[in-house]
Amino acid sequence: MRILLIEDDPSLGHSLQSWLQLDGYAVDWLQRGDQAAAALDTHDYHCVLLDRGLPGLDGDAVLQRLRARGADGARLPVILITARDTLADRVQGLDLGADDYLVKPFDLEELSARVRAALRRGAAQATPELRHGEVALDPAAKRVTLRGEAVAVTAREFAVLQALMRRPTHILSRAQLEEALYGWGEEVESNAIEVHIYNLRRKLGSRFISTVRNQGYGLAPA
């Protein structure tokens, strides 16, 4: 899953990006509010972490513009991360359209829990359970089953499988699958996609994912 982090403090931004990457998320980090629109136009995000005090365009304006983007912008979970800690500040932030409000300084474990909760809510609203043959993927619960039995997958295996199951009739290139796994500037492991595909085949069946020579990967006909 891909997260957009908009935070102008270099030290905090780096810490948050590194922490969330350890949780298995692809994290794109911006330091200016006026860069948000271009990022949202270019990538599909599952959650936004947004500081309120940003250069270029403050977080409140970014949030208002996001919520005005139509159905996708209205559903995208947004967590405000800010030092503004009064009751009036929290009420204002939530009334602007934030899904959650986290006051700095905060514990990173709490941030992870808030992100997981926001993703569950967002997935439940936006994406129903995906099914292909005997495999089902629940985006809200981050759960995969085969013939009704739970299958243990890593966060990145889940991301690869979700990308494939969202477009079951398409062939996705290696670059498209890497887009689901890595944030900007994050080092891409040379054989990561192949390893995740191998593991998914081992867990879900050797014929569940097909390789199309010189094109990429797709789901075998159900």
N, C-alpha and C positions, 0 to 999 in steps of 0.2 A: 504493500500500500504506500501511497505517495503523500507526503505532508509538505505544505508550504509554510515555512517559518519566516515571519517578517519581524525582525528585531534589530535595532540599530547599535546596540552595545556589542562590540566585537567579542569580548570575553564571554559574555553570557550566550551570545548567539552560537559561538563555537562549542560551548559546553552542551547546550541544548541539542545541537545538531549531532554531536558525537554520541550523546546519551540515547537519542531516539534511533540512531543507526544501530546501536547495540540491541535495541528492541526489534530490529528487523525491518524498519521503515526506510524507504528512500526519502531523503529530506533535502528540499531545495531552500536555500537561505538567502533572503533579501535583506538589505539594510535601509531601504528607502520605500516609503509608501507609494510613491508614484511609479514604481516598477511593478506593482502587483498586477495591474490589468494585463500587461504583456505576458506575464507568467501564466495567468489564468486562461488566457486565450490559447496558449501553446501546449499546456499539459492538463491532464485530468488529475485532480487532487481529491483526496478522501477527507482531508481535514486541514484547517488553517489555524496556525498559532500566531496571534496578532498583537503586537505592542500598540498602545494607544498614542504614545509620544514619539512620532516618527518624523524624519525630515522629508521634504518634498510634498507629502500628503499625509496628514495625521491618520491614526488608526481608525478613528470614528468615521472619517470620510471614506476610507478604504472599505469599511464594513457596509456603509450605506450604499456605495456603488456596487459592491458584490451582491447585496440583497436585491438590487434593482436590475440584475442581469437576467432575470427570468427564472424558470423552474429550477434549473441546475444551480444557479446562484443562491436561490432561496433554500435549497436543501443542504448545501454544503456546510458541514459543521464548522463553527468558528469558536475558538477559545481565546478570549482576551487575556493577555499576560501583561500586567501593569503594576506600577507602584502606587497608583491611585486607589486608596484603600477605604475611603469613607462610604457609608451606606448610600449616599446620594450618587457617588461615582458608580457603585455596583449596579444600582437600579438603572442609571442612565445607560450603562453599557449593555445590560440585558434588554432594555427597551429599544436600543438601536438595532437589535437582532442577533446579539451574541448568544450562543448556546450555553456557554459557561464563562466563569470569571475567576481568574487565578491571580492572587496578589503576590507580588515580589516582596521579599525573597520567598521561594517555595521549595519544598523538597522534591527532588527529581522523581522519586517513587510515586509521589502524589500526581505529578504531571503525567506519568505513564498511565496511572489509573484513570485520570480525567480523559486522556486521549482515547483509551480503550472504550470508555463509556460513550464518548462522542461518536466514535466509529460505529459502535453497536447501534446507536440511535439513527445515525445517518444511513447505515446499510439497511436497517429495517424499513426505513421510509423510501429509499431510492431503489433498492435492488432485491427482488424476491429470490428465493432459493433457486440455484442453477442446477439443472439436471442434464445428464448426457448418458444414455444407456443406464447402467447400474450404479453410476457414480452421481452423488449429490454434493453440492457445495453450498453452505449457508454463510453468506458474507457477514451477517450480523453476529453470529456465534463463532465465526472463524472455525468452522467445523466441516470436515470432509467425511463422507460415509460411502462404503461400497457394499451394495446389497443390504443396506440398513445397518451395517456394522461400522463403528467409528474407525477411522484410519488416522494414525498420528503422522502429521506432516510438519515440517519446519515453516517458519514465517515466510521464507523466500520460496519454498516449494508451493506454499499456498498462493503466493502472488503470481507465480508462473501459471499454476493451474487455473486461477481465477481469470487471468488474461485470456487463456485459451477457451475457457468455457463461456466467457462473455461473447465470443465470436466463434461459435462452434463450426461454422461452415467456411471460415477463413484460414489461410495460411499466414502465420505470423513469423516475421523474420527474427533473426537473432537480435537485431537492434531494437525491434519493437518489444521483445521480451525483456531486454536489458533496461528499457525505459521504465518497466514496472518494478525494477529492483534497485536501481541506483539513482541517487541525487546528483545534482551538478557538482562536478569536480571530484566525485567519489571514484576511487580507483576501481576499474572493472576487471574482475578476474577473468583470465583468458578463456578458461573452460567452464565457467560457472554455469552457464545455461545447459551445457551438455550434462554436467553432473546432476543438476536438478531434474532434468528430463529422465535421466537414467533412474534416479531414485523414485520418481513418480511412476515410471513403468514398473519398477519392482514392486511397488505398493498397490498399484491399481490394475496391473495387467500389462504384459509386454506389448499388446497391440492397441492399447487405449490411445496413445499418442503416436502419430505417424511422422516420419521424417520425409520431407519433400526436397530432393536434391537441389542444391543451389538456391532454394527459396526459404526454407525454414521448417516450422512445425505446425501441425494441426491435429484435430481430433479425428480419429477413425470414425467412419459412419456408424451411428448407433444401431 
